[in-house]
Amino acid sequence: MKEWLPESGWQADPSRPNYEWYQNSCVPAELSLTFLCTPVVKMDN
């Protein structure tokens, strides 16, 4: 996000919260999965 986002034409949207989704029920700890989602908006050119 630090490298790609500034060059992508998109920016983080501070008006919306980040979202974390933990998909780790019924699996061993080493197979747990977490999605970290940051809302973005298209930058005005």
CHARMM-style PDB file with segment names, atoms N, HN, CA, C and O in Angstrom:
ATOM      1  N   MET     1       0.827  -1.179   0.000  1.00  0.00      PROA
ATOM      2  CA  MET     1       0.000   0.000   0.000  1.00  0.00      PROA
ATOM      3  C   MET     1       0.880   1.256   0.000  1.00  0.00      PROA
ATOM      4  O   MET     1       0.556   2.254  -0.643  1.00  0.00      PROA
ATOM      5  N   LYS     2       1.967   1.189   0.711  1.00  0.00      PROA
ATOM      6  HN  LYS     2       2.230   0.377   1.233  1.00  0.00      PROA
ATOM      7  CA  LYS     2       2.860   2.343   0.791  1.00  0.00      PROA
ATOM      8  C   LYS     2       3.486   2.668  -0.565  1.00  0.00      PROA
ATOM      9  O   LYS     2       3.669   3.840  -0.894  1.00  0.00      PROA
ATOM     10  N   GLU     3       3.809   1.661  -1.339  1.00  0.00      PROA
ATOM     11  HN  GLU     3       3.661   0.709  -1.072  1.00  0.00      PROA
ATOM     12  CA  GLU     3       4.466   1.881  -2.620  1.00  0.00      PROA
ATOM     13  C   GLU     3       3.473   1.971  -3.781  1.00  0.00      PROA
ATOM     14  O   GLU     3       3.589   2.863  -4.622  1.00  0.00      PROA
ATOM     15  N   TRP     4       2.520   1.076  -3.834  1.00  0.00      PROA
ATOM     16  HN  TRP     4       2.426   0.352  -3.151  1.00  0.00      PROA
ATOM     17  CA  TRP     4       1.625   0.992  -4.987  1.00  0.00      PROA
ATOM     18  C   TRP     4       0.538   2.060  -4.982  1.00  0.00      PROA
ATOM     19  O   TRP     4       0.288   2.690  -6.010  1.00  0.00      PROA
ATOM     20  N   LEU     5      -0.104   2.269  -3.850  1.00  0.00      PROA
ATOM     21  HN  LEU     5       0.099   1.757  -3.015  1.00  0.00      PROA
ATOM     22  CA  LEU     5      -1.276   3.144  -3.794  1.00  0.00      PROA
ATOM     23  C   LEU     5      -1.005   4.564  -4.299  1.00  0.00      PROA
ATOM     24  O   LEU     5      -1.802   5.062  -5.094  1.00  0.00      PROA
ATOM     25  N   PRO     6       0.057   5.240  -3.892  1.00  0.00      PROA
ATOM     26  CA  PRO     6       0.274   6.604  -4.383  1.00  0.00      PROA
ATOM     27  C   PRO     6       0.415   6.703  -5.908  1.00  0.00      PROA
ATOM     28  O   PRO     6       0.085   7.737  -6.487  1.00  0.00      PROA
ATOM     29  N   GLU     7       0.893   5.661  -6.550  1.00  0.00      PROA
ATOM     30  HN  GLU     7       1.162   4.821  -6.079  1.00  0.00      PROA
ATOM     31  CA  GLU     7       1.091   5.671  -7.997  1.00  0.00      PROA
ATOM     32  C   GLU     7      -0.121   5.151  -8.771  1.00  0.00      PROA
ATOM     33  O   GLU     7      -0.123   5.190 -10.001  1.00  0.00      PROA
ATOM     34  N   SER     8      -1.147   4.666  -8.075  1.00  0.00      PROA
ATOM     35  HN  SER     8      -1.145   4.634  -7.076  1.00  0.00      PROA
ATOM     36  CA  SER     8      -2.252   3.964  -8.717  1.00  0.00      PROA
ATOM     37  C   SER     8      -3.395   4.853  -9.205  1.00  0.00      PROA
ATOM     38  O   SER     8      -4.229   4.404  -9.992  1.00  0.00      PROA
ATOM     39  N   GLY     9      -3.445   6.101  -8.751  1.00  0.00      PROA
ATOM     40  HN  GLY     9      -2.768   6.465  -8.112  1.00  0.00      PROA
ATOM     41  CA  GLY     9      -4.585   6.946  -9.075  1.00  0.00      PROA
ATOM     42  C   GLY     9      -5.703   6.824  -8.045  1.00  0.00      PROA
ATOM     43  O   GLY     9      -6.772   7.413  -8.210  1.00  0.00      PROA
ATOM     44  N   TRP    10      -5.460   6.071  -6.998  1.00  0.00      PROA
ATOM     45  HN  TRP    10      -4.592   5.592  -6.864  1.00  0.00      PROA
ATOM     46  CA  TRP    10      -6.420   5.898  -5.913  1.00  0.00      PROA
ATOM     47  C   TRP    10      -5.789   6.407  -4.625  1.00  0.00      PROA
ATOM     48  O   TRP    10      -4.567   6.511  -4.521  1.00  0.00      PROA
ATOM     49  N   GLN    11      -6.636   6.724  -3.639  1.00  0.00      PROA
ATOM     50  HN  GLN    11      -7.629   6.640  -3.723  1.00  0.00      PROA
ATOM     51  CA  GLN    11      -6.134   7.114  -2.329  1.00  0.00      PROA
ATOM     52  C   GLN    11      -7.020   6.497  -1.257  1.00  0.00      PROA
ATOM     53  O   GLN    11      -8.191   6.200  -1.492  1.00  0.00      PROA
ATOM     54  N   ALA    12      -6.444   6.313  -0.081  1.00  0.00      PROA
ATOM     55  HN  ALA    12      -5.493   6.555   0.111  1.00  0.00      PROA
ATOM     56  CA  ALA    12      -7.216   5.775   1.041  1.00  0.00      PROA
ATOM     57  C   ALA    12      -8.343   6.747   1.373  1.00  0.00      PROA
ATOM     58  O   ALA    12      -8.162   7.963   1.307  1.00  0.00      PROA
ATOM     59  N   ASP    13      -9.495   6.211   1.725  1.00  0.00      PROA
ATOM     60  HN  ASP    13      -9.642   5.223   1.778  1.00  0.00      PROA
ATOM     61  CA  ASP    13     -10.664   7.019   2.068  1.00  0.00      PROA
ATOM     62  C   ASP    13     -10.775   7.109   3.591  1.00  0.00      PROA
ATOM     63  O   ASP    13     -11.238   6.167   4.235  1.00  0.00      PROA
ATOM     64  N   PRO    14     -10.349   8.244   4.173  1.00  0.00      PROA
ATOM     65  CA  PRO    14     -10.353   8.357   5.635  1.00  0.00      PROA
ATOM     66  C   PRO    14     -11.754   8.468   6.238  1.00  0.00      PROA
ATOM     67  O   PRO    14     -11.899   8.392   7.458  1.00  0.00      PROA
ATOM     68  N   SER    15     -12.789   8.647   5.408  1.00  0.00      PROA
ATOM     69  HN  SER    15     -12.670   8.709   4.417  1.00  0.00      PROA
ATOM     70  CA  SER    15     -14.148   8.762   5.942  1.00  0.00      PROA
ATOM     71  C   SER    15     -14.761   7.401   6.243  1.00  0.00      PROA
ATOM     72  O   SER    15     -15.823   7.322   6.861  1.00  0.00      PROA
ATOM     73  N   ARG    16     -14.095   6.320   5.809  1.00  0.00      PROA
ATOM     74  HN  ARG    16     -13.232   6.384   5.307  1.00  0.00      PROA
ATOM     75  CA  ARG    16     -14.603   4.973   6.070  1.00  0.00      PROA
ATOM     76  C   ARG    16     -13.552   4.175   6.841  1.00  0.00      PROA
ATOM     77  O   ARG    16     -12.356   4.360   6.614  1.00  0.00      PROA
ATOM     78  N   PRO    17     -13.971   3.297   7.742  1.00  0.00      PROA
ATOM     79  CA  PRO    17     -13.004   2.537   8.541  1.00  0.00      PROA
ATOM     80  C   PRO    17     -12.373   1.396   7.744  1.00  0.00      PROA
ATOM     81  O   PRO    17     -12.948   0.887   6.782  1.00  0.00      PROA
ATOM     82  N   ASN    18     -11.180   1.016   8.176  1.00  0.00      PROA
ATOM     83  HN  ASN    18     -10.713   1.429   8.957  1.00  0.00      PROA
ATOM     84  CA  ASN    18     -10.568  -0.193   7.646  1.00  0.00      PROA
ATOM     85  C   ASN    18     -11.389  -1.386   8.114  1.00  0.00      PROA
ATOM     86  O   ASN    18     -12.109  -1.306   9.110  1.00  0.00      PROA
ATOM     87  N   TYR    19     -11.274  -2.477   7.393  1.00  0.00      PROA
ATOM     88  HN  TYR    19     -10.689  -2.542   6.585  1.00  0.00      PROA
ATOM     89  CA  TYR    19     -12.062  -3.668   7.688  1.00  0.00      PROA
ATOM     90  C   TYR    19     -11.119  -4.850   7.826  1.00  0.00      PROA
ATOM     91  O   TYR    19     -10.269  -5.074   6.964  1.00  0.00      PROA
ATOM     92  N   GLU    20     -11.265  -5.606   8.903  1.00  0.00      PROA
ATOM     93  HN  GLU    20     -11.956  -5.424   9.603  1.00  0.00      PROA
ATOM     94  CA  GLU    20     -10.489  -6.823   9.122  1.00  0.00      PROA
ATOM     95  C   GLU    20     -11.450  -7.997   9.165  1.00  0.00      PROA
ATOM     96  O   GLU    20     -12.444  -7.972   9.890  1.00  0.00      PROA
ATOM     97  N   TRP    21     -11.152  -9.005   8.398  1.00  0.00      PROA
ATOM     98  HN  TRP    21     -10.344  -9.025   7.809  1.00  0.00      PROA
ATOM     99  CA  TRP    21     -11.999 -10.190   8.335  1.00  0.00      PROA
ATOM    100  C   TRP    21     -11.128 -11.394   8.679  1.00  0.00      PROA
ATOM    101  O   TRP    21     -10.187 -11.726   7.959  1.00  0.00      PROA
ATOM    102  N   TYR    22     -11.458 -12.033   9.784  1.00  0.00      PROA
ATOM    103  HN  TYR    22     -12.222 -11.763  10.369  1.00  0.00      PROA
ATOM    104  CA  TYR    22     -10.698 -13.190  10.259  1.00  0.00      PROA
ATOM    105  C   TYR    22     -11.411 -14.459   9.822  1.00  0.00      PROA
ATOM    106  O   TYR    22     -12.545 -14.714  10.227  1.00  0.00      PROA
ATOM    107  N   GLN    23     -10.752 -15.242   9.006  1.00  0.00      PROA
ATOM    108  HN  GLN    23      -9.831 -15.035   8.677  1.00  0.00      PROA
ATOM    109  CA  GLN    23     -11.312 -16.498   8.520  1.00  0.00      PROA
ATOM    110  C   GLN    23     -10.481 -17.632   9.122  1.00  0.00      PROA
ATOM    111  O   GLN    23      -9.656 -18.250   8.450  1.00  0.00      PROA
ATOM    112  N   ASN    24     -10.722 -17.880  10.387  1.00  0.00      PROA
ATOM    113  HN  ASN    24     -11.393 -17.377  10.933  1.00  0.00      PROA
ATOM    114  CA  ASN    24      -9.882 -18.854  11.063  1.00  0.00      PROA
ATOM    115  C   ASN    24     -10.664 -19.798  11.980  1.00  0.00      PROA
ATOM    116  O   ASN    24     -10.110 -20.309  12.953  1.00  0.00      PROA
ATOM    117  N   SER    25     -11.913 -20.029  11.689  1.00  0.00      PROA
ATOM    118  HN  SER    25     -12.363 -19.615  10.898  1.00  0.00      PROA
ATOM    119  CA  SER    25     -12.633 -21.007  12.493  1.00  0.00      PROA
ATOM    120  C   SER    25     -12.440 -22.399  11.898  1.00  0.00      PROA
ATOM    121  O   SER    25     -12.435 -22.571  10.679  1.00  0.00      PROA
ATOM    122  N   CYS    26     -12.285 -23.356  12.746  1.00  0.00      PROA
ATOM    123  HN  CYS    26     -12.289 -23.217  13.736  1.00  0.00      PROA
ATOM    124  CA  CYS    26     -12.187 -24.768  12.353  1.00  0.00      PROA
ATOM    125  C   CYS    26     -10.935 -25.089  11.529  1.00  0.00      PROA
ATOM    126  O   CYS    26     -10.939 -26.052  10.762  1.00  0.00      PROA
ATOM    127  N   VAL    27      -9.881 -24.311  11.673  1.00  0.00      PROA
ATOM    128  HN  VAL    27      -9.878 -23.529  12.296  1.00  0.00      PROA
ATOM    129  CA  VAL    27      -8.623 -24.620  10.998  1.00  0.00      PROA
ATOM    130  C   VAL    27      -7.478 -24.486  11.997  1.00  0.00      PROA
ATOM    131  O   VAL    27      -7.581 -23.723  12.958  1.00  0.00      PROA
ATOM    132  N   PRO    28      -6.397 -25.216  11.779  1.00  0.00      PROA
ATOM    133  CA  PRO    28      -5.223 -25.043  12.653  1.00  0.00      PROA
ATOM    134  C   PRO    28      -4.679 -23.612  12.543  1.00  0.00      PROA
ATOM    135  O   PRO    28      -4.869 -22.953  11.521  1.00  0.00      PROA
ATOM    136  N   ALA    29      -4.017 -23.143  13.573  1.00  0.00      PROA
ATOM    137  HN  ALA    29      -3.863 -23.678  14.404  1.00  0.00      PROA
ATOM    138  CA  ALA    29      -3.518 -21.767  13.617  1.00  0.00      PROA
ATOM    139  C   ALA    29      -2.640 -21.428  12.420  1.00  0.00      PROA
ATOM    140  O   ALA    29      -2.702 -20.308  11.912  1.00  0.00      PROA
ATOM    141  N   GLU    30      -1.832 -22.365  11.963  1.00  0.00      PROA
ATOM    142  HN  GLU    30      -1.782 -23.275  12.376  1.00  0.00      PROA
ATOM    143  CA  GLU    30      -0.929 -22.076  10.839  1.00  0.00      PROA
ATOM    144  C   GLU    30      -1.680 -21.905   9.510  1.00  0.00      PROA
ATOM    145  O   GLU    30      -1.097 -21.437   8.532  1.00  0.00      PROA
ATOM    146  N   LEU    31      -2.962 -22.277   9.466  1.00  0.00      PROA
ATOM    147  HN  LEU    31      -3.436 -22.657  10.260  1.00  0.00      PROA
ATOM    148  CA  LEU    31      -3.765 -22.113   8.253  1.00  0.00      PROA
ATOM    149  C   LEU    31      -4.762 -20.961   8.360  1.00  0.00      PROA
ATOM    150  O   LEU    31      -5.566 -20.744   7.453  1.00  0.00      PROA
ATOM    151  N   SER    32      -4.707 -20.225   9.470  1.00  0.00      PROA
ATOM    152  HN  SER    32      -4.055 -20.401  10.207  1.00  0.00      PROA
ATOM    153  CA  SER    32      -5.655 -19.124   9.626  1.00  0.00      PROA
ATOM    154  C   SER    32      -5.352 -18.027   8.602  1.00  0.00      PROA
ATOM    155  O   SER    32      -4.217 -17.882   8.150  1.00  0.00      PROA
ATOM    156  N   LEU    33      -6.370 -17.270   8.250  1.00  0.00      PROA
ATOM    157  HN  LEU    33      -7.292 -17.388   8.618  1.00  0.00      PROA
ATOM    158  CA  LEU    33      -6.267 -16.274   7.208  1.00  0.00      PROA
ATOM    159  C   LEU    33      -6.963 -14.996   7.657  1.00  0.00      PROA
ATOM    160  O   LEU    33      -8.079 -15.045   8.174  1.00  0.00      PROA
ATOM    161  N   THR    34      -6.313 -13.860   7.463  1.00  0.00      PROA
ATOM    162  HN  THR    34      -5.407 -13.820   7.043  1.00  0.00      PROA
ATOM    163  CA  THR    34      -6.895 -12.571   7.810  1.00  0.00      PROA
ATOM    164  C   THR    34      -6.834 -11.668   6.595  1.00  0.00      PROA
ATOM    165  O   THR    34      -5.780 -11.524   5.975  1.00  0.00      PROA
ATOM    166  N   PHE    35      -7.953 -11.060   6.254  1.00  0.00      PROA
ATOM    167  HN  PHE    35      -8.809 -11.177   6.758  1.00  0.00      PROA
ATOM    168  CA  PHE    35      -8.021 -10.086   5.168  1.00  0.00      PROA
ATOM    169  C   PHE    35      -8.021  -8.694   5.789  1.00  0.00      PROA
ATOM    170  O   PHE    35      -8.830  -8.416   6.674  1.00  0.00      PROA
ATOM    171  N   LEU    36      -7.141  -7.832   5.348  1.00  0.00      PROA
ATOM    172  HN  LEU    36      -6.484  -8.058   4.629  1.00  0.00      PROA
ATOM    173  CA  LEU    36      -7.100  -6.443   5.792  1.00  0.00      PROA
ATOM    174  C   LEU    36      -7.512  -5.583   4.605  1.00  0.00      PROA
ATOM    175  O   LEU    36      -6.834  -5.571   3.578  1.00  0.00      PROA
ATOM    176  N   CYS    37      -8.613  -4.869   4.744  1.00  0.00      PROA
ATOM    177  HN  CYS    37      -9.164  -4.879   5.578  1.00  0.00      PROA
ATOM    178  CA  CYS    37      -9.170  -4.101   3.637  1.00  0.00      PROA
ATOM    179  C   CYS    37      -9.196  -2.617   3.982  1.00  0.00      PROA
ATOM    180  O   CYS    37      -9.717  -2.222   5.024  1.00  0.00      PROA
ATOM    181  N   THR    38      -8.631  -1.803   3.102  1.00  0.00      PROA
ATOM    182  HN  THR    38      -8.208  -2.124   2.255  1.00  0.00      PROA
ATOM    183  CA  THR    38      -8.643  -0.359   3.259  1.00  0.00      PROA
ATOM    184  C   THR    38      -9.505   0.229   2.155  1.00  0.00      PROA
ATOM    185  O   THR    38      -9.216   0.015   0.978  1.00  0.00      PROA
ATOM    186  N   PRO    39     -10.553   0.962   2.498  1.00  0.00      PROA
ATOM    187  CA  PRO    39     -11.383   1.561   1.459  1.00  0.00      PROA
ATOM    188  C   PRO    39     -10.603   2.641   0.713  1.00  0.00      PROA
ATOM    189  O   PRO    39      -9.811   3.373   1.306  1.00  0.00      PROA
ATOM    190  N   VAL    40     -10.835   2.728  -0.583  1.00  0.00      PROA
ATOM    191  HN  VAL    40     -11.479   2.133  -1.065  1.00  0.00      PROA
ATOM    192  CA  VAL    40     -10.139   3.702  -1.414  1.00  0.00      PROA
ATOM    193  C   VAL    40     -11.141   4.489  -2.255  1.00  0.00      PROA
ATOM    194  O   VAL    40     -12.275   4.057  -2.460  1.00  0.00      PROA
ATOM    195  N   VAL    41     -10.707   5.637  -2.730  1.00  0.00      PROA
ATOM    196  HN  VAL    41      -9.786   5.988  -2.564  1.00  0.00      PROA
ATOM    197  CA  VAL    41     -11.482   6.456  -3.645  1.00  0.00      PROA
ATOM    198  C   VAL    41     -10.565   6.881  -4.785  1.00  0.00      PROA
ATOM    199  O   VAL    41      -9.355   7.016  -4.605  1.00  0.00      PROA
ATOM    200  N   LYS    42     -11.153   7.090  -5.959  1.00  0.00      PROA
ATOM    201  HN  LYS    42     -12.137   6.980  -6.106  1.00  0.00      PROA
ATOM    202  CA  LYS    42     -10.390   7.532  -7.128  1.00  0.00      PROA
ATOM    203  C   LYS    42      -9.957   8.982  -6.903  1.00  0.00      PROA
ATOM    204  O   LYS    42     -10.756   9.830  -6.505  1.00  0.00      PROA
ATOM    205  N   MET    43      -8.680   9.244  -7.165  1.00  0.00      PROA
ATOM    206  HN  MET    43      -8.031   8.555  -7.488  1.00  0.00      PROA
ATOM    207  CA  MET    43      -8.168  10.615  -7.018  1.00  0.00      PROA
ATOM    208  C   MET    43      -8.641  11.468  -8.182  1.00  0.00      PROA
ATOM    209  O   MET    43      -8.726  10.995  -9.315  1.00  0.00      PROA
ATOM    210  N   ASP    44      -8.948  12.721  -7.899  1.00  0.00      PROA
ATOM    211  HN  ASP    44      -8.880  13.106  -6.978  1.00  0.00      PROA
ATOM    212  CA  ASP    44      -9.297  13.659  -8.960  1.00  0.00      PROA
ATOM    213  C   ASP    44      -8.023  14.074  -9.685  1.00  0.00      PROA
ATOM    214  O   ASP    44      -7.020  14.388  -9.044  1.00  0.00      PROA
ATOM    215  N   ASN    45      -8.053  14.079 -10.973  1.00  0.00      PROA
ATOM    216  HN  ASN    45      -8.868  13.825 -11.493  1.00  0.00      PROA
ATOM    217  CA  ASN    45      -6.857  14.479 -11.739  1.00  0.00      PROA
ATOM    218  C   ASN    45      -6.971  15.898 -12.204  1.00  0.00      PROA
ATOM    219  OT1 ASN    45      -6.063  16.407 -12.862  1.00  0.00      PROA
TER     220      ASN     45
END
